[in-house]
Each structure stands twice: as structure tokens, then as C-alpha cells.
Amino acid sequence: MKQVVQNYKSGELALLDVEVPACKPGGVLVRTAFSLISTGTEMMKVSEASMSMLGKARSRPDQVAKVVQSVAANGVGATYRKVMNRLDSYTPLGYSLCGVVVEVGPGLEGTVDVGDLVACAGNEHALHSELNWVPKNLYTRVPAGVAPRHASFATVGAIAMQGVRRGEPQLGDVALVIGLGLIGQLVVQLLAASGVRVVGVDPDQERCKLAERLGASVCGHPGSGDVEIAVGELTGGHGVDQVYLAAGGSTNEPVELAAKLARDRGRVVDIGKCRLDLPWNAYYEKELDVRFSRSYGPGRYDPEYELDGRDYPIGYVRWTERRNLECFLDLIARGRVDVEPLVSHVADFSTAVETYRRLNEGELKAVAVLFRYPDVETGHDEPALVADVPRREPIHTSQRMGRVRTAFVGAGNYASSMLLPHLAEREDVELRRVVTTSALSGANATRKFGFAEATTDVDATLADPEIDAVFVVTRHSSHAELTRRALLAGKAVFVEKPLALSEAELGKVLGAIEESGNDRLQVGFNRRFAPLLHEATGRFGRRIGAASVRYLVNAGRLEHGSWYNQAGSEGTRFAGEGGHFIDTVSWLLGADPVSVYACATPDQQDLQVVLRYPDGSTATVSYATSGSTSFPKETLDVVADGKVLKFDDFARASVYGRKRWTSSRLPKGRDKGQHAELDAFVTAVTSGGPMPVPLESLVATTLATLAVQTSLATGAPVKIGTPS
């Protein structure tokens, strides 16, 4: 079998062929399905191994002290041989995995069965290896409905959980989490699930945003001042009840910041491995309670518990390391903790050495990385609607280009009224070619907007190297295929909604991105760009708590003969239009939905769509076709933090809070964001910068739109996700 090992002396990493471990009494033999790389602990070991001998000594003064003691006891020669022998040996990596039991050791008959899916812990038993022997107190069954990839987080979840337990949080507390890596992100979620308001600190802005998505009230850079202001507002100036140190490194800033922002007699819990030169005066004056969290919980490092299987009575030790594993998996099963957003990359186990190299050299930026093992039948289904978003190297650069040479595939009413008028007046856009099925339509578009030429040949247009960007503005059924082909041709693509009408179509688009490396894609979700909506959200201010959103779409009846009624070929009406409203809500909440539930009237024309978001926010999109045409088409309410945002059909907006704000009574017109959307797209193409909406969000919105039909068919909520 294969196992990841490292030589600490040379730093060499290898995927080694080793013998299958024996299934000893008191444990089980587990075939690994997914194992988790701890980007903190493991990468610290990998980094240390690549140092010089002097660097290794400086990084591990505790080991140097042991060497000095050995020299005094055994002499220089014997100590040198002992140290070199230990350094020049292969050591294993890994400590958190999920797999399938393939053999049950003597003494455990009837307690676990072959084929059971289990989560396993331990840096000697849950290794990055195809097979592991795991003693009974270091594994637990995975609850039904928990995906194997998510169950592989159980060990790091137990570490975070033990840290939270050491802080003894109570309902209504405010906590500060310093360091928003893998453990810090889990601590944030566990605290939020416990009714604690959380402030996060990390120099990485993306990790701050992720923590806010997952439940933190406010996150910021340690030197920005925003964190101190947030703590003051949330605590009335008293300071936080607990500080959780989940940071690493050699700086003493975390413990100094902890003293500054903790309340009198607050608790400081060290979970990570950061420098701990406590400023005596600051800690003494507040009489701060400094605590350490030891790994997964009670039982850790006790050989009678871990190896001999002697459990602690629950009346004396409520939460052991195995009970922490069980509790964390239960929180995942009940949707109280979401580990999917933490998965930055999934790598095949065969690429383990290359994956470690990319992590160590900073080429792969990640919170959590999983190894996926081949040919393991887990018996657990993944979430109902999931799309693998390719992990791609962005092809955009910082170099600017001249005018964007565009081609339009389709020039119907929407393109002619909402898109082309804005583009025709831009100096940085050249309308090079229009492709239509009707020669007359092409002639009209050329006359009105100044296209250089018109054609009916899509293939020649996509193959033309003189075209930089392609606009797909055709009927819904052709969007995915045209987008796929344009991406493979290396074009930047603007496709009107929907991106796809099925999971299969979406998969083909994502396959084109993976094959070509071209991620230059924008879907026409224009409402998030509407100026009045931006102004209203600015007046509403930063949201701290979970929000409730109501979006009423008074869609009205379609005219007889409208191609929108051709559900068999063009998809349902909501499949074609619903992405607009889901995307708008997701932009307002700063996150993508994690589940969708839908119900409908008997004729399936009027829908109620309930979206759930990672921070507990919910949104209801009421899509109605039976209303009065005299009522506004779109009305939106956002309720959170004692405030209400009311938005009326892109014509009027109000915010009710400490002060009331109302937009102008005489709007210039209903600007739904098309102009700003096109400006953002053109700017991205000309500048080489990122596209206006992340690909992951475009995919999540598409999945959520498709999930509506699935939920209607099954009568149950549908989980959605983008796992890779």
C-alpha cells in the first residue's frame, strides 16, 4: 500500500510502498476515502524539514534542550549517532481521515461492522495512508447524511471544540478569535453555534471574509483599528469574554492583542502554537485567566485511553476526545457547522508529494486540502446538487489591452434594448460582428449599432482570433453549449441568464474551463450592479447578525405564444429567470446559498423558494404570475440588526434604523444595473483583472436555480455545493 512519509533530515517527501498494517485486537483496519492536510501543523513540520540543521535547531529549542541533556548523560558521540538516526528516518504525516472499515479486530465484535464509514484521529493512526489500524477510542461512526469528505474534518473539529470548551463560553458572550486558518475558522463556527458573537483577527483579508460568511460578526486586520472598534461596540467597551489564540508564528502580537481587548478577568485560551511572552502588567492588572487546550480533548496522550481502549466514565469526564469527534460530526449532520467552504483544494492521493510542494512553496493557497483515495465505496451519497468548480490558474494578467473587439451571438429584443445601446457608445469597445439566424436581423443590428459585419456563421466567429469577447444572447437552450465553445476558443464570455438548464449542461461548461484554463465568464445577473440598490445597502450599513429577506417577484402572465412557455426545450420560466433573484439575494448577504426548498401552486406557476445561507440567514423568493400588472414587479425587504431595508422596483428605497433614509421621490428611471454590469465586464477584459462575479458564485446561483425543480419533485430541501 501507499503512504506519505518524510525524511526530517533531508526534507524529502515520498509516497512510499509499505506493508499493510496488521489488524490488532481492540481496533479496526480502515481503508481511507479522504484524509485532511492540516495546513497549519503539518505544513509547519514540512517547512522545518526543509531548513538547515541550524534552522531546525532554532525552530525547535525544546528538542535542542533534550540533546544537551543527552550529551551530558551519554556523551557527544552516542548522542550524535542517536540524533542522526532519528532525523534520517522516514516519519508519517497526517492525523485526520474518513474511511471504511475493512476488518474488525478481536474484542470489538458486535460494536462495529465491516463496511461502516468511520472518522479517525491520531498522528500515529489516521495517517495519509491507504490503510490504517485505528484503536477503538480514536474512531467513531459517521452519521447518515454526512459526506465522507466532510467527515474527514472530525479530528481538527475536535481540536477546535476542545479549545472552545476550555474557554467555557456562555450564551450572549463576545469572543475574539486570533488567527483564521483552519482551526480558527472552525472555532468561529462552534462559537457562533453556541450563541456567542465572534470577532475575528487575521492579516489575510480573504480569510476574514470567509469567517464572516461562516458566522463571525466582524473580522479585520490586527492593525486596522476596525477590530478594536467592533469589540467596543459589541461589548459596551468592557472587552471580550474570551480570546482564542489560533495563530502561529514567532510574533508576540497575538498575546498582546488578547490582553488589550479582553475584559477584566477574561479568559485567554491557547489552541495554536504562537509565541507566549505574556506582558506581565497587562495580564496582572486584568487578572486574565490563561488556559491551554490539549489537542482533541481528555484522553489525548494517555496510552491507556488511546491504545488500551479504557474509556473515562461520562459522569466524571463528559467530553473525551472520542465524544468530541462524535459531537463534531453531529453538528455537521444537523447543519450547525459547515466545512465545505473550508475546502480549498481536493487532490488525488497519487499527487500527494506535488501537493505538499505546492503548499510549502506558496503556489497553492489553501485553508484545507483533502486527499481523495481511489476506488473506495463509502455507501454515503454526496449532496443532491453539487458541481466541481475547476481549480484553475487564472489566465488574466495585469497588462491592459486596447479596444475590446466583441461579437454578439443573438441580437433580439433584450440585446438591442438593454445591452447594445450601452456598448455602442463606448470608445473602448468595437462591435466587430453580429451573428443571427436571420440575415435581416443581422442587417438591422448592423444599421442600428454600427457592427462592422453581420453573419450567420457561429463557428467562424468563435474561431476568429480578432474577436476578444463573445456575448451570448440567444434562447436559453443554447446558452450552455455556446458558452462552452466560446470558452474553449479562448474568448471572454458574457452570457445572459441562465448559464445552464441542467446539471449536465453546467458540467460541460465547467469542463471547458478546466480543459482550457479559461475562466473569463460573466452571467448577466445585472441586479447586483443597480446603483440604487448599492446606495440603499450603503445606507443600511454593515450587517452583523443573520438576516431575513423577502423578495416578491410579480412576474405576471406571459403572452400567448411566448417561447418562454416552451418548458420542454427552453426550461421552466423560473429556470430561465430565477437566477436573477437568487443572485441578488446572495450579493446582499455576501454568501452563496447552502440549501433550497420550494413549493408551488397546483399549476406550478406560482412558487415559494426558501434559501438558507451559511450564517443562518434565510431568504424567501415569491415568484408569482397571478398578480395585478398595476403592482410593482419586484419588491424586496431585508431585516437584520434592528434595521429594515425596503426596496421598491428599482425606483424607491428606504432604510429604517436609528435614522430613516429614503431615496429621491423622483428617480430618473429604473436602472437595473445593466450599464454598470457591462462597464465591470469590459473593465475586467481590458485590464486583465478578475471577472466581476466569482465563478464559484455563478455556479452556486445556477445550482440553486436548478435545485428549485428538484425540490418541487421530491418535496424536500436540496443541499447544494461546489466541493472542489
Buried (B, 14 or more C-beta within 10 A) or exposed (E): BBBBBBBBBEBEBBBBEBEBBEBBEBBBBBBBBBBBBBBBBBBBBBBBBBBEEEEBEEBBEEEEEEBEEBBEEEEEEEBBEEBEEEBEEBEBBBBBBBBBBBBBBEEBEEEBEEEBBBBBBBBBBBBBBBBBBBBBBBBBBBBEBBBBBBBBBBBBBBBBBBBBBBBEBEEEBBBBBBBBBBBBBBBBBBBBBBEBBBBBBBBBEEBBBBBBBBBBBBBBBBEEEBBBEBBEBBBEEBBBBBBBBBBBEEEBBBBBBBBBBBBEEBBBBBBBBBBEEBBEEBBEEBEBBBBEBBBBBBBBEBEEBBBEBEBBEEEEBEBBBBBBBBBBBBBBBEBBBBBBBBBBBBBEBBBBBBBBBBBBEEEBEBBBBBBBBEEBEBEBEBBBBBBBBBEBEBEBEEEEEEBBBBBBBBBBEBBBEBBBBBBEEBEBBBBBBBBBEEEEBBBBBBEEBEBEEBBBEBEEBBEBEEBBBBBBBBBBBBBBBBBBBBBBBBBBBBBBBBBBBBBEBBBBBBBBBBEBEBBBBBBBBBBBBBBBBBBBBEBBEEBBBBBEBBBBBBBBEEEEEEEBEEEEEBBBBBBBBBBBBBBBBBBBBBBBBBBBBBEBEEEEBBBBBBBBBBBBBBBBBBBBBEBEEEEBBBBBBBBBBEBBBBBBBBBBBBBBBEEEBEBEEEBEEEBBBBBBBBBBBBBBBBBBBEBBBEBEBBBBBBBBBBBBBBBBEEEEBBBBBBBB
